[in-house]
Amino acid sequence: MRKIGIIGMGHVGATVAYTLFTHGIADELVLIDKDEDKVTAEYNDLHDTLARNNTFVNVRMQDWDALKDADIIVTAFGDIAASVKTGDRFGEVKLNAANAKEVGKKIKDSGFKGIIINISNPCDVVSQILQKTTGFKENRVFGTGTFLDTARMQRIVGEKLNQDPRNVEGFVLGEHGSSQFTAWSTVRVNNKIALQLFSEDEQEKISEQSNKNAFLVAKGKGYTSYAIATCAVRLVEAVFSDARLYCPVSTYNPEFKTYIGYPAIVGRDGVEELIPLKLTEEERNKLATSADKIKENVDKLS
Ligand SMILES: NC(=O)c1ccc[n+]([C@@H]2O[C@H](COP(=O)([O-])OP(=O)(O)OC[C@H]3O[C@@H](n4cnc5c(N)ncnc54)[C@H](O)[C@@H]3O)[C@@H](O)[C@H]2O)c1
């Protein structure tokens, strides 16, 4: 039986739940939020789809003990308005560092033995605090990190070259935040080296745009949901099917001694392997700067 807990049933948590529910990816869901009215509303709205759904799903709510035998927990707690207001995901840092400690303790106390996939921002800092608080091995707690930013980069590059974004390989690395960057040495489009397809100026603009797109979406609707939920669900599927998916996630990187967005293999045990990249010196320096920013905040807040 595939059982998933979702903690934080705001825009993102609810979209993850809906996707899992309607795509037949989970047999049982446990929905948790500190806002009782919100979680009750989502619980009922999801239940009302059952008679027209292709598959049956058991749903429970506000039951921490039910997490004991869950396979995966997706964390999406926070207050998106705090990030949107400041135009920076660090707008939620104090609030979500405290939430991560509270939620991490409750997860640990539940006896949960599975994999945590964190979405809450700032994603790298929160993922690491969750890992520290639960005491789980690092492979069992990871964040969506730059998986979403990489999808945004693939979309932008694809649009510029009139290609399906899935024809674009390569990575946005570092913090899921303002110090992230496109590692152009890794980017290929239909096996053509992207460095040869874009001028330095264009590379710079695309790299910035991958980060800015989040705030463009949030400016119009107050939050983002579809793209991040699709990324999180993809990672859930990779764990369930032991896909050994090669993708960038926020995970502990021994070289930089912090959680940070970097390519890894994701399977049944969570992050099973880091795949070392041959970066240019400039890219390595950018990654080191990004790591310092994350580390500083983890040290201050955990
Ligand atoms: N990693 C990414 O790429 C990415 C993308 C989008 C959003 N996010 C982040 O995901 C989080 C959720 O976004 P959203 O738009 O759904 O926010 P939201 O404000 O709509 O919802 C957050 C929910 O978390 C709940 N919550 C807060 N503290 C809690 C706690 N201690 N225990 C249980 N529930 C708690 C709130 O009641 C609320 O329902 C935010 O931190 C946001 O910045 C990350």
The ligand as an ORCA input file, in Angstrom:
! r2SCAN-3c Opt
* xyz 0 1
  N      10.461     24.650     -3.150
  C       9.751     25.269     -4.089
  O      10.130     25.252     -5.265
  C       8.482     25.990     -3.685
  C       7.550     26.425     -4.636
  C       6.371     27.021     -4.191
  C       6.152     27.213     -2.827
  N       7.104     26.788     -1.948
  C       6.945     26.931     -0.503
  O       6.015     25.965     -0.065
  C       5.375     26.437      1.142
  C       3.874     26.353      0.971
  O       3.460     27.245     -0.051
  P       1.895     27.607     -0.181
  O       1.726     28.513     -1.328
  O       1.099     26.360     -0.092
  O       1.722     28.424      1.189
  P       0.366     28.741      1.976
  O       0.655     29.938      2.815
  O      -0.785     28.751      1.026
  O       0.144     27.447      2.892
  C       0.985     27.076      3.925
  C       0.185     26.169      4.853
  O       1.061     25.684      5.877
  C       0.305     25.621      7.083
  N       1.220     25.596      8.219
  C       2.035     26.600      8.660
  N       2.733     26.185      9.716
  C       2.376     24.896      9.969
  C       2.760     23.928     10.920
  N       3.665     24.210     11.860
  N       2.189     22.707     10.866
  C       1.284     22.401      9.924
  N       0.871     23.298      8.977
  C       1.422     24.513      8.991
  C      -0.574     26.866      7.032
  O      -1.684     26.778      7.903
  C      -0.965     26.891      5.548
  O      -2.165     26.187      5.316
  C       5.915     27.852      1.349
  O       7.007     27.796      2.229
  C       6.381     28.258     -0.036
  O       7.366     29.260     -0.027
  C       8.251     26.176     -2.347
*
